[in-house]
């Protein structure tokens, strides 16, 4: 027996399978029907996709439904365009192409609303991908046959332009969204398939001319694109597309990305210039060359600004994550990295270090000497703690190291190195060594960053207490024994 919780998803899976089989049946039925029958098959495919999108729209929060509403409006326009062909007037074809163009513009708006609604942090990358794909569509548009003297004339060409050029840009943006998300979304793949197949269908229709076989294949591709749209509407993961998602790629402009953008912007004038040269139009070719030069200069200017911005951003990030005196990681950044390592389930160890004689050095030699000593200590510590391990100035004279995936032997070797390097004389301390107390806690001891740090701190203070209870070694800071330590 199926319980209520399982009933909904199971019914939805059954509905999706049934819709898919019905779409396959329409694709197989289309070639064997006469002209009017074919139009009704297309109308049925549009109506089915519209019903699926309307069903999916109901499962989305009311304030996030705009992509589904626009997509539903596009399907209504396609339905009206299909009925327009049945009108007993010689303007029926022109009306059909104009309404179809409106529908395609609504699909474009729906895709843009979806991209904007996700509030992606990769806005720059999405725009770059759209520009490059838009340029590719523009070049393709130049080479497609422009039959303005056929039925529909300018209206048909407008519809083809919207699909080939605008849809190409949307497809590029959607591909970027799909490839930068941490988790893939099946519903987004259905939408990508629908847009991609629609572009192929319209290109094939433009190239087919009077070839009935190619026109039939193009119509079947249209049914497939509508079926993918319907599956998008039925997919239970579709509402998640409107949630803000983290991205795994950087938004910064690299040299390679700038080169691609320059090529994208210059592609259209290059193609126009080549066509002008083939027609012996030197004036048109020179204007196209000027367009290429302007595109290159604009991209160069953008690149200079982008790299300056990136340098400033890196400087600010460094200031926010590093101690200004020692240039080691600061407390906040260290805890963030420790939390990330623990969240990934990696084995690690935290080494908590506290200087034993720092207060005495400050009292005898002054704070400037103390600051110089802390810088020297940081340099010696980083000599022991090599990447991928990191070391941080945790505060005052406390330093903490994060040893990532280190064996017990490696941890003990680093601990011995830390003790050894600080036992050497410091010029800032008048040639005296600086003692260090060390506590080590491993990820097996705690799973929370704060707990792990507290455990390492307890072990460090236990060692410091033991060191203080031992006889004071002769010499170093006479009269300062009671003040030594943190």
N, C-alpha and C positions, 0 to 999 in steps of 0.2 A: 504494500500500500504506500502511496506517495503522500507525504505530509504536506501541510500548507506551505511551509517554507520552501520545499522543493518544487511545488506545483508551478509557481510563477516562472522561474528560470526554465523549467522543462517545457512549459507551454511556449515560451519565447523561442527556445531552440527548435521546437516543432514548427512554429510559424516561419522561422528563418529558412529552414530546410524546404518547407512547402513553397515559399516565395522563390527560392532559388530554382526549384524544379519547374515552377510555372514560367520563370524567365527563360530557362533553357528551352521549354516548349515553344515559347513565342519566337525565339531565335530560329528554331527549326521550322516553325510554321510559316514564317514570313516569306521565304522564296517561292513557296508553292501556291500562294494566294494571288488573285488578280489585283489590279491597282487600288480599287476602293477598299478591298479587304486588307491590303497592306497598311493603308492609312489607319484603319481601325485597330490593327495590331499595335502600331506605334502609339495610338491614343491610349490603348489599354496598358501598354508598358509605362507610359507617363503617369496615368492614373494610379497604377500600382505603386510606383515609386513615391508619388505624392501621399498616398495613404500611409506608407511606411514612415516617411519623414514626419507626418502629422502625429503618428503614434509615438515616435521618438521624442518629438517636441514636448509631449505631455510629461515625459519623465525628467525634463530639465527644469531647474529652478526658474521661476517666472521672470526674474530679472536678468537671466542669462540666456534667454531663448532667441535673441536676435539672429544668430546664424541660421537656426532652424526655420525661423519665420521668413527670412529672406530666401532660403533655399526652397521653401514651400511656395513662395510667391513666384520663383523662377519656374517651378514645375507647372503652376497654374498658367503662366505665360506660354510655356511649351504646349500645354493642352489647348489653349486658345489658338496657337499657331497651327496645330494639327487640324482643328475644326475649320480654320480659315481656308485651307485648301479645298474644303468641300463647298465653299461658297460659289454660286453660279455667276461669277464675274471675272473679267479678264485681269482685274487687279488683285485677284486672290493670291497669286504667287508673291507679289510685292508686299502685300499685307502680312503674309506668312513670314517672310524674311525679316520684316521690321519687328514683328512681335517676338520672333525667335531671338533677334539681337537684344531686345529688352530682357528676355529671359536669361540670356548669357551674361548680361551685365548684372543681373540680380545674383547669379551664381558667383560672379566675381565679388560682389559686395558681401555675400554670405561667407566666402572664404576669408576675406579681409576682416570681417567681424569676428570670425573664429580666432584668427591670429592675434588680433588686438585684445580680444577677451581673455586670452591666456596670460596677458601681462608678462610676457617673456622678458628675461634679463638679457636676451641675445638679440635685441632689436636691431643693432648694427649688422649682425650676421644675417638676419632675415632679410633686411633691405638689400644687402650686397647680393645675396642669392637671387632675390627677385630681379634686381637690375641685370645681372648676368643672363638669367633665363629670358627676361624681357628682350634683351638685345639679340639673343639667339632666335627668338620668335620673330623679331623684326627682320633679321636677315632672311629667315625662311619665307617670310611674307613677300619679300622682294622677288624671290625666285618662283613663287607660285603663280600659275596663270591667272590673270585678272580679266575675267570675261564680263566686262561691263555691258556688252551688247546682248547677253543672254536674258532669259526670263528673270525678273527681279532686279536686274541691273545693279544700281548702286546699293540697294538694300541688301542684296545677297553678298556683295563685297564687304559691306559694313559688318554683317554677321560673321563672315569668315575672318575679318580683321580682329574682331573682339575675341574670337575663340583662339586663333593662332597666336596672336601677340599678347593679349591680356592674360589668357589662360596660361600661357607659358610662364609669365611672371609669377602668377599665383602658384603654379606647380613648383617653381623653384623655391618660393617661400615655404610652401608646405613640406617640401623635401628637407629643407633646413630645420624646420620645426621637428620633423620626425626623427632626424638624425642627431639632434642635440639634446633631446630629452633623456633623462636618466632611465626611464622606463618607456618601452614602446607601447603604442596604443593601437589595437586592431581596428578600431573605428576610423582612425586617421588613415590607415592603409586603404580602407575602402574608398575614402574620399580622394586619396591620391590616385587610385585606379580609375575612378570615375572621371577626374579631370584629364588624366593622361590619355585615356581611351577616347574621350571627346575630342581632344586635339588631333589624334590619329584619324579619327572618323572624318573630321572636316577637311584635313589635308587630302585624304583619299578621295573625298567627294569633289574637291577642287581639281584634282589631277584626273579624275575619271572622265569628265566631260560627258559625252553621250554613251560611254561604255556602260551598258546595263548591268553587267556582272559586277563591276567595281562599285556601282551605285548601290547594288543589292548588299554587297559586303559592308559598305559604309552604313547602310541602314541597320544591319544586324549589329554592327559595333555600337550604334546608337542605343539599341536595346540593351546591350551588355553594360554600357555606361549608366543607363538608367537603373539597371539591376544593382550595380555597385552602389549607386546613390541610395536605393532602397535598403540595401544591407547596412549602409551607414546609419540610416534612420532606426533600424531595428537593433543595432549592436548595443549591448548593455554597457559597454565601456565608453560610449560617445559622450555622456554627460561629464565624464572626467576630463575631457578636453578643455573645459572652461576653468579648470583649476590651475593655479599658478604652479609651474614646474621648474625645478632647478635645472640648469644646463651644465654640460660637461665641456663646452668649448669656450675659448676666450673671444671677447668682442673686439679686441684690439686689431687694428689694421696692420697686417704684415706686408712685407714687400711683395710676396706672391699674391696676396689678395688685392693689393693696389694694382698690380699688373693685370690681373683678371678684370678688375673694374675698368681700367683704362682701355683694355681690349674690347670690353662690352660697349663702352660709350663710343669708341671709334669704329666699331664694326659696321654700323649703318652707313656713315659717310664713306667708308672704304668701299662697300658694295656699290653705293651710288656712284662713286668715282670710277670704279671699274666699268660699270654700265655706260657711263658718259664717255670713257675712252673708247669703248667698243663702237660707240655711235659717232666717234670723231668729234665729240663735244669737249674741246679743251677747256672752255670756260667752266663748264660743270665739274670737270675733273679738278681744276684748281680750287674751286669752292669746296669740294669734298676734301682735298688735301688740307685746306685751311681748317676745316672742321676737325680733322684728325689732330692737327697741331694744337688747336685750342683744347681738345679733350686731354691731350697729354700734359699740357701746362696746368690745367685745372687739377688733374690727378696729382701732379707734382706738388702743387700748392697744398692740396689736402694731405698729402703724405708728410710734408714738412710740419704742418700743424698737428697731425696725428701723432707723429713721433715725439714732438715737444710735449704734447699732452700725456703720452705714455711715460716719458721720463719724469714728468711732474707727479704722475699718479704713483709710479714706483717709489719715488722719494717719499711721498706721503704715507704709502703703505709701510715703508721701512721705518719711518718715524713712529708710526702707530704700533708697530710690532717689536721694536728693539729698544733696549735701554740706551739713553743718549750718552752715557758716560763710557760704558764698556763695549757698546755695539752688539752685545749679546741679545738673545731673545728676551723680551720682558715677561713679566708674570702672566699677563692675560694671554699672550700668544702661546706661551709654554703650556698653559692649562688647556687651551683650545687644541693644540697638537696632541697632547696626552689623551684628551677625550676622543679625538678622532682615531687614534691608535687602538684604544680600548673598544670603541664602537665597531671597529673592523675585526675584533677578536684576535689581534696579534699579541704575541707574547712580548713583554717588555719589563724593564726594571727602572725604578726611579732612584737616583742617587742624590741625597740631600746633603749639602756641604755647608759648614759654618766655620768661618775663620776664628781661630782661638785667641789671637793677640791683637785683633784689629783696633779695639778701643784704646789699648795701651799705645799703639803706634800713633793714633790720632792725637792722644794727649801729649805725647812727647815731641812728635815731629810736625804736628799741625794737620789741618784738614786737606791742604793742597797735597801734601805728601801722601795722605790717606787715599785721595782720589787717584793719584798716580800709581799707588800700590794696587788699587782695585783693577786698574787697566792692565797692569802687569800680571795680576792673578788671572784675569780673564784670558789673556794670551796663553798663559801656561796651561790653563784648563782645556782650552780648545786644542792644544797640542796633544792632549790625552784623549779627548772625546772627538773622534773623527766621524764624518757622515757615514751612514745615515743617522747616527746618533746626534743629539743636539744638546747644547748646554745653555742655561739661562741664568741671568742675574735675577734672583727671586725677590730681592729687597735688601737694602743695607749691605751687610757682609755675608749674605746667604746666597749660595749658588746651587742650582739644581740641574742635573743631567738626566736626559731621557735616553735610555739604551733600548733600541728597537730590535727585537728578535735576537738578543744577545744570549749566548750560553753562559752558564755559571762561571766557567773558566774565563771567558772574555770579560764578564762583569768584575771578577776579582782582579784581573789584570789592569783594568781601567781604574779600579779603586786604588790599587798599589801605585799606579802612575800618578794619580792625583796627590797621594800622600808624599810621594817622592819629590815631585816638582815644587811643592810648597815648602819642602824641608830645605831647599837650597836658599842661600842668602838673598835678601832683597835690598837693593841700594836705597830704596825709599824708606826702609826701616833701619837705616844705619848699618847695613850689612848683616842684620839678624834674619833668621828664618821666620816663617809664619806658620804656626801650627794649624791643623784642620781637623775637624770632627766630621765623620761621615756616617750616614745611615742609609741603608739600602732596603727598599721594599719592592717586591716583584708583583706582577699582575695576578699571580695566584693568591696574593694576600688580600686583594680587594678589586672590585670591578668598577668602582666609582673613582673619578680623578681626585676628588677631595679626600676620600678615604685613603687612597694610595699615598697621597702626599702627607697626610697626617701620620700614617704608619711609618714612612721614611723619616719624618721629623722626630717621631718618638725614638726610633732606633738611633738617630743622630744625637739626641740629647742624652740617651743612655750612655753612649760612648763618651760624650763630653763630660758627663758626671764622673765616669770612671777615670778619665784623664785628669780631672781636677783633684780627685782624691789621691792620685799618685803624687810622690814627692816632686816638687817643682825643680826642673833642671837648672843647674847653676848658671847664673850669667845674665840672661838675655835682657830683662828689664828690671833692674833692681828697684824695689819699692813699689812695683806696679802689680804684684801678684794678685792682690785682692780685686783689681780692676780688670784683669785680663778676661777676655771672652767677648761674646756678642753683646 
